[in-house]
Amino acid sequence: MKKLLKNAVVFLKREDGPTAVEYAVMLALIVVVCIAAITAIGGASNQTFSQVGSAIKPS
């Protein structure tokens, strides 16, 4: 039981776990921002291409 408790204390004192979690959270935030930016740019470019396409269509 002492060995298990000692291993738990050593695990909690190590900095590797929290650092990995912090990197994962930062990566998730970057992915969310990228998806939002791509969605916004995609909608704006779709609207622009639709306007250009309807403007050059022969009537």
MMTF fields as JSON, N, C-alpha, C and O atoms, coordinates in Angstrom:
{
  "mmtfVersion": "1.0.0",
  "mmtfProducer": "UNKNOWN",
  "numBonds": 235,
  "numAtoms": 236,
  "numGroups": 59,
  "numChains": 1,
  "numModels": 1,
  "chainsPerModel": [1],
  "groupsPerChain": [59],
  "chainIdList": ["A"],
  "bondAtomList": [4, 2, 8, 6, 12, 10, 16, 14, 20, 18, 24, 22, 28, 26, 32, 30, 36, 34, 40, 38, 44, 42, 48, 46, 52, 50, 56, 54, 60, 58, 64, 62, 68, 66, 72, 70, 76, 74, 80, 78, 84, 82, 88, 86, 92, 90, 96, 94, 100, 98, 104, 102, 108, 106, 112, 110, 116, 114, 120, 118, 124, 122, 128, 126, 132, 130, 136, 134, 140, 138, 144, 142, 148, 146, 152, 150, 156, 154, 160, 158, 164, 162, 168, 166, 172, 170, 176, 174, 180, 178, 184, 182, 188, 186, 192, 190, 196, 194, 200, 198, 204, 202, 208, 206, 212, 210, 216, 214, 220, 218, 224, 222, 228, 226, 232, 230],
  "bondOrderList": [1, 1, 1, 1, 1, 1, 1, 1, 1, 1, 1, 1, 1, 1, 1, 1, 1, 1, 1, 1, 1, 1, 1, 1, 1, 1, 1, 1, 1, 1, 1, 1, 1, 1, 1, 1, 1, 1, 1, 1, 1, 1, 1, 1, 1, 1, 1, 1, 1, 1, 1, 1, 1, 1, 1, 1, 1, 1],
  "groupList": [{"groupName": "MET", "atomNameList": ["N", "CA", "C", "O"], "elementList": ["N", "C", "C", "O"], "formalChargeList": [0, 0, 0, 0], "bondAtomList": [1, 0, 2, 1, 3, 2], "bondOrderList": [1, 1, 2], "singleLetterCode": "M", "chemCompType": "L-PEPTIDE LINKING"}, {"groupName": "LYS", "atomNameList": ["N", "CA", "C", "O"], "elementList": ["N", "C", "C", "O"], "formalChargeList": [0, 0, 0, 0], "bondAtomList": [1, 0, 2, 1, 3, 2], "bondOrderList": [1, 1, 2], "singleLetterCode": "K", "chemCompType": "L-PEPTIDE LINKING"}, {"groupName": "LEU", "atomNameList": ["N", "CA", "C", "O"], "elementList": ["N", "C", "C", "O"], "formalChargeList": [0, 0, 0, 0], "bondAtomList": [1, 0, 2, 1, 3, 2], "bondOrderList": [1, 1, 2], "singleLetterCode": "L", "chemCompType": "L-PEPTIDE LINKING"}, {"groupName": "ASN", "atomNameList": ["N", "CA", "C", "O"], "elementList": ["N", "C", "C", "O"], "formalChargeList": [0, 0, 0, 0], "bondAtomList": [1, 0, 2, 1, 3, 2], "bondOrderList": [1, 1, 2], "singleLetterCode": "N", "chemCompType": "L-PEPTIDE LINKING"}, {"groupName": "ALA", "atomNameList": ["N", "CA", "C", "O"], "elementList": ["N", "C", "C", "O"], "formalChargeList": [0, 0, 0, 0], "bondAtomList": [1, 0, 2, 1, 3, 2], "bondOrderList": [1, 1, 2], "singleLetterCode": "A", "chemCompType": "L-PEPTIDE LINKING"}, {"groupName": "VAL", "atomNameList": ["N", "CA", "C", "O"], "elementList": ["N", "C", "C", "O"], "formalChargeList": [0, 0, 0, 0], "bondAtomList": [1, 0, 2, 1, 3, 2], "bondOrderList": [1, 1, 2], "singleLetterCode": "V", "chemCompType": "L-PEPTIDE LINKING"}, {"groupName": "PHE", "atomNameList": ["N", "CA", "C", "O"], "elementList": ["N", "C", "C", "O"], "formalChargeList": [0, 0, 0, 0], "bondAtomList": [1, 0, 2, 1, 3, 2], "bondOrderList": [1, 1, 2], "singleLetterCode": "F", "chemCompType": "L-PEPTIDE LINKING"}, {"groupName": "ARG", "atomNameList": ["N", "CA", "C", "O"], "elementList": ["N", "C", "C", "O"], "formalChargeList": [0, 0, 0, 0], "bondAtomList": [1, 0, 2, 1, 3, 2], "bondOrderList": [1, 1, 2], "singleLetterCode": "R", "chemCompType": "L-PEPTIDE LINKING"}, {"groupName": "GLU", "atomNameList": ["N", "CA", "C", "O"], "elementList": ["N", "C", "C", "O"], "formalChargeList": [0, 0, 0, 0], "bondAtomList": [1, 0, 2, 1, 3, 2], "bondOrderList": [1, 1, 2], "singleLetterCode": "E", "chemCompType": "L-PEPTIDE LINKING"}, {"groupName": "ASP", "atomNameList": ["N", "CA", "C", "O"], "elementList": ["N", "C", "C", "O"], "formalChargeList": [0, 0, 0, 0], "bondAtomList": [1, 0, 2, 1, 3, 2], "bondOrderList": [1, 1, 2], "singleLetterCode": "D", "chemCompType": "L-PEPTIDE LINKING"}, {"groupName": "GLY", "atomNameList": ["N", "CA", "C", "O"], "elementList": ["N", "C", "C", "O"], "formalChargeList": [0, 0, 0, 0], "bondAtomList": [1, 0, 2, 1, 3, 2], "bondOrderList": [1, 1, 2], "singleLetterCode": "G", "chemCompType": "PEPTIDE LINKING"}, {"groupName": "PRO", "atomNameList": ["N", "CA", "C", "O"], "elementList": ["N", "C", "C", "O"], "formalChargeList": [0, 0, 0, 0], "bondAtomList": [1, 0, 2, 1, 3, 2], "bondOrderList": [1, 1, 2], "singleLetterCode": "P", "chemCompType": "L-PEPTIDE LINKING"}, {"groupName": "THR", "atomNameList": ["N", "CA", "C", "O"], "elementList": ["N", "C", "C", "O"], "formalChargeList": [0, 0, 0, 0], "bondAtomList": [1, 0, 2, 1, 3, 2], "bondOrderList": [1, 1, 2], "singleLetterCode": "T", "chemCompType": "L-PEPTIDE LINKING"}, {"groupName": "TYR", "atomNameList": ["N", "CA", "C", "O"], "elementList": ["N", "C", "C", "O"], "formalChargeList": [0, 0, 0, 0], "bondAtomList": [1, 0, 2, 1, 3, 2], "bondOrderList": [1, 1, 2], "singleLetterCode": "Y", "chemCompType": "L-PEPTIDE LINKING"}, {"groupName": "ILE", "atomNameList": ["N", "CA", "C", "O"], "elementList": ["N", "C", "C", "O"], "formalChargeList": [0, 0, 0, 0], "bondAtomList": [1, 0, 2, 1, 3, 2], "bondOrderList": [1, 1, 2], "singleLetterCode": "I", "chemCompType": "L-PEPTIDE LINKING"}, {"groupName": "CYS", "atomNameList": ["N", "CA", "C", "O"], "elementList": ["N", "C", "C", "O"], "formalChargeList": [0, 0, 0, 0], "bondAtomList": [1, 0, 2, 1, 3, 2], "bondOrderList": [1, 1, 2], "singleLetterCode": "C", "chemCompType": "L-PEPTIDE LINKING"}, {"groupName": "SER", "atomNameList": ["N", "CA", "C", "O"], "elementList": ["N", "C", "C", "O"], "formalChargeList": [0, 0, 0, 0], "bondAtomList": [1, 0, 2, 1, 3, 2], "bondOrderList": [1, 1, 2], "singleLetterCode": "S", "chemCompType": "L-PEPTIDE LINKING"}, {"groupName": "GLN", "atomNameList": ["N", "CA", "C", "O"], "elementList": ["N", "C", "C", "O"], "formalChargeList": [0, 0, 0, 0], "bondAtomList": [1, 0, 2, 1, 3, 2], "bondOrderList": [1, 1, 2], "singleLetterCode": "Q", "chemCompType": "L-PEPTIDE LINKING"}],
  "groupTypeList": [0, 1, 1, 2, 2, 1, 3, 4, 5, 5, 6, 2, 1, 7, 8, 9, 10, 11, 12, 4, 5, 8, 13, 4, 5, 0, 2, 4, 2, 14, 5, 5, 5, 15, 14, 4, 4, 14, 12, 4, 14, 10, 10, 4, 16, 3, 17, 12, 6, 16, 17, 5, 10, 16, 4, 14, 1, 11, 16],
  "groupIdList": [1, 2, 3, 4, 5, 6, 7, 8, 9, 10, 11, 12, 13, 14, 15, 16, 17, 18, 19, 20, 21, 22, 23, 24, 25, 26, 27, 28, 29, 30, 31, 32, 33, 34, 35, 36, 37, 38, 39, 40, 41, 42, 43, 44, 45, 46, 47, 48, 49, 50, 51, 52, 53, 54, 55, 56, 57, 58, 59],
  "secStructList": [7, 2, 2, 2, 2, 2, 2, 2, 2, 2, 2, 2, 2, 7, 1, 2, 2, 2, 2, 2, 2, 2, 2, 2, 2, 2, 2, 2, 2, 2, 2, 2, 2, 2, 2, 2, 2, 2, 2, 2, 2, 2, 2, 2, 2, 2, 2, 2, 2, 2, 2, 2, 2, 2, 2, 2, 1, 7, 7],
  "xCoordList": [0.825, 0.0, 0.868, 0.537, 2.001, 2.894, 3.468, 3.622, 3.785, 4.362, 3.342, 3.698, 2.096, 1.044, 0.88, 0.771, 0.861, 0.739, 1.942, 1.802, 3.131, 4.344, 4.316, 4.678, 3.893, 3.795, 2.761, 2.968, 1.668, 0.65, 1.196, 0.939, 1.939, 2.527, 3.545, 3.571, 4.378, 5.371, 4.672, 5.095, 3.611, 2.858, 2.259, 2.309, 1.699, 1.077, 2.103, 1.789, 3.31, 4.349, 5.003, 5.557, 4.946, 5.579, 4.854, 3.647, 5.582, 5.016, 4.592, 4.016, 4.855, 4.557, 3.063, 2.628, 2.282, 0.845, 0.155, -0.533, 0.32, -0.331, 0.139, -0.651, 1.416, 1.915, 1.236, 0.871, 1.065, 0.393, -1.066, -1.587, -1.709, -3.098, -3.174, -4.076, -2.232, -2.222, -2.03, -2.699, -1.124, -0.92, -2.162, -2.496, -2.841, -4.064, -5.153, -5.877, -5.272, -6.275, -5.924, -6.806, -4.656, -4.246, -4.512, -4.988, -4.211, -4.456, -5.946, -6.335, -6.775, -8.221, -8.715, -9.559, -8.201, -8.604, -8.153, -8.893, -6.956, -6.47, -7.338, -7.659, -7.716, -8.572, -9.928, -10.452, -10.5, -11.8, -11.7, -12.581, -10.633, -10.455, -10.276, -10.836, -9.505, -9.305, -10.615, -10.9, -11.4, -12.683, -13.607, -14.286, -13.633, -14.475, -14.011, -14.838, -12.709, -12.178, -12.472, -12.868, -12.284, -12.551, -14.029, -14.383, -14.888, -16.326, -16.698, -17.482, -16.142, -16.446, -15.918, -16.623, -14.701, -14.113, -14.863, -15.092, -15.243, -15.983, -17.322, -17.719, -18.021, -19.318, -19.171, -19.956, -18.174, -17.956, -17.522, -17.991, -16.643, -16.186, -17.306, -17.4, -18.141, -19.279, -20.211, -20.687, -20.469, -21.331, -20.691, -21.381, -19.407, -18.71, -18.734, -19.02, -18.439, -18.454, -19.863, -20.018, -20.861, -22.241, -22.593, -23.231, -22.184, -22.447, -21.719, -22.296, -20.48, -19.705, -20.306, -20.433, -20.67, -21.257, -22.559, -22.802, -23.402, -24.674, -24.454, -25.259, -23.4, -23.137, -22.623, -22.882, -21.9, -21.341, -22.196, -21.835, -23.319, -24.192, -24.826, -25.273, -24.863, -25.559, -27.059, -27.637, -27.679, -29.111, -29.904, -31.135],
  "yCoordList": [-1.187, 0.0, 1.248, 2.246, 1.184, 2.339, 2.637, 3.797, 1.575, 1.76, 2.425, 3.295, 2.019, 2.62, 4.092, 4.924, 4.42, 5.812, 6.624, 7.762, 6.027, 6.722, 6.982, 8.072, 6.0, 6.174, 7.239, 8.003, 7.291, 8.305, 9.701, 10.627, 9.858, 11.157, 11.569, 12.726, 10.636, 10.933, 11.326, 12.265, 10.617, 10.917, 12.319, 13.06, 12.682, 14.002, 15.131, 16.258, 14.848, 15.878, 16.115, 17.188, 15.125, 15.288, 16.36, 16.545, 17.058, 18.151, 17.697, 18.49, 16.462, 16.016, 15.973, 16.375, 15.5, 15.368, 16.699, 16.865, 17.653, 18.955, 19.655, 20.327, 19.508, 20.15, 19.561, 20.301, 18.268, 17.629, 18.086, 18.303, 18.228, 18.699, 20.134, 20.478, 20.968, 22.354, 22.42, 23.199, 21.61, 21.587, 21.092, 21.604, 20.121, 19.606, 20.676, 20.805, 21.439, 22.512, 23.596, 24.09, 23.971, 24.977, 24.489, 25.253, 23.232, 22.672, 22.687, 23.017, 22.334, 22.351, 23.765, 23.951, 24.758, 26.137, 26.599, 27.298, 26.219, 26.583, 25.949, 26.596, 24.701, 24.015, 24.705, 24.876, 25.103, 25.786, 27.112, 27.445, 27.872, 29.157, 28.942, 29.685, 27.935, 27.646, 27.255, 27.711, 26.431, 26.025, 27.228, 27.366, 28.095, 29.297, 30.204, 30.744, 30.379, 31.238, 30.654, 31.382, 29.352, 28.716, 28.802, 29.016, 28.64, 28.746, 30.153, 30.328, 31.161, 32.549, 32.889, 33.509, 32.495, 32.781, 32.021, 32.547, 30.782, 29.985, 30.592, 30.608, 31.091, 31.732, 33.005, 33.26, 33.803, 35.055, 34.779, 35.443, 33.817, 33.524, 32.887, 33.138, 32.082, 31.491, 32.581, 32.529, 33.558, 34.67, 35.454, 35.82, 35.714, 36.46, 35.693, 36.272, 34.402, 33.617, 33.519, 33.489, 33.471, 33.44, 34.745, 34.737, 35.858, 37.155, 37.275, 37.733, 36.871, 36.939, 35.999, 36.36, 34.81, 33.848, 34.327, 34.13, 34.952, 35.45, 36.705, 36.993, 37.447, 38.654, 38.316, 39.065, 37.206, 36.878, 35.885, 35.518, 35.443, 34.537, 35.277, 36.415, 34.643, 35.292, 35.318, 34.341, 36.438, 36.529, 36.212, 36.246],
  "zCoordList": [0.0, 0.0, 0.0, -0.64, 0.736, 0.775, -0.603, -0.986, -1.347, -2.681, -3.615, -4.41, -3.516, -4.339, -4.003, -4.904, -2.736, -2.309, -2.762, -3.208, -2.643, -3.07, -4.57, -5.015, -5.351, -6.8, -7.169, -8.112, -6.444, -6.703, -6.432, -7.201, -5.354, -5.016, -6.074, -6.492, -6.507, -7.545, -8.842, -9.516, -9.19, -10.41, -10.348, -11.33, -9.211, -9.078, -9.052, -9.435, -8.611, -8.557, -9.903, -10.143, -10.789, -12.094, -12.886, -12.732, -13.724, -14.508, -15.899, -16.644, -16.27, -17.628, -17.908, -18.987, -16.973, -17.177, -17.405, -18.412, -16.498, -16.707, -17.972, -18.634, -18.318, -19.527, -20.755, -21.668, -20.793, -21.924, -22.012, -23.106, -20.881, -20.87, -21.376, -22.139, -20.955, -21.419, -22.93, -23.609, -23.453, -24.899, -25.624, -26.692, -25.073, -25.692, -25.713, -26.7, -24.634, -24.589, -25.601, -26.302, -25.688, -26.672, -28.09, -28.93, -28.359, -29.684, -30.007, -31.127, -29.04, -29.262, -29.561, -30.438, -28.844, -29.105, -30.485, -31.177, -30.886, -32.216, -33.294, -34.291, -33.105, -34.074, -34.176, -35.277, -33.044, -33.052, -33.794, -34.586, -33.546, -34.234, -35.733, -36.538, -36.108, -37.538, -38.212, -39.319, -37.569, -38.148, -38.3, -39.316, -37.294, -37.382, -38.51, -39.245, -38.659, -39.717, -41.09, -42.0, -41.248, -42.542, -42.885, -44.044, -41.904, -42.142, -42.576, -43.509, -41.903, -42.255, -43.643, -44.439, -43.936, -45.25, -46.339, -47.429, -46.038, -47.012, -47.355, -48.52, -46.355, -46.612, -47.418, -48.331, -47.088, -47.818, -49.249, -50.173, -49.445, -50.807, -51.63, -52.832, -51.019, -51.727, -52.228, -53.363, -51.389, -51.78, -52.924, -53.876, -52.851, -53.899, -55.215, -56.264, -55.172, -56.404, -56.993, -58.214, -56.163, -56.657, -57.354, -58.407, -56.776, -57.417, -58.756, -59.742, -58.786, -60.034, -61.072, -62.242, -60.649, -61.576, -62.17, -63.36, -61.371, -61.912, -62.752, -63.638, -62.501, -63.28, -64.68, -65.622, -64.833, -66.152, -66.932, -68.05, -66.371, -67.093, -68.279, -68.134, -69.426, -70.558, -70.305, -69.828, -70.627, -70.397, -71.632, -71.602]
}
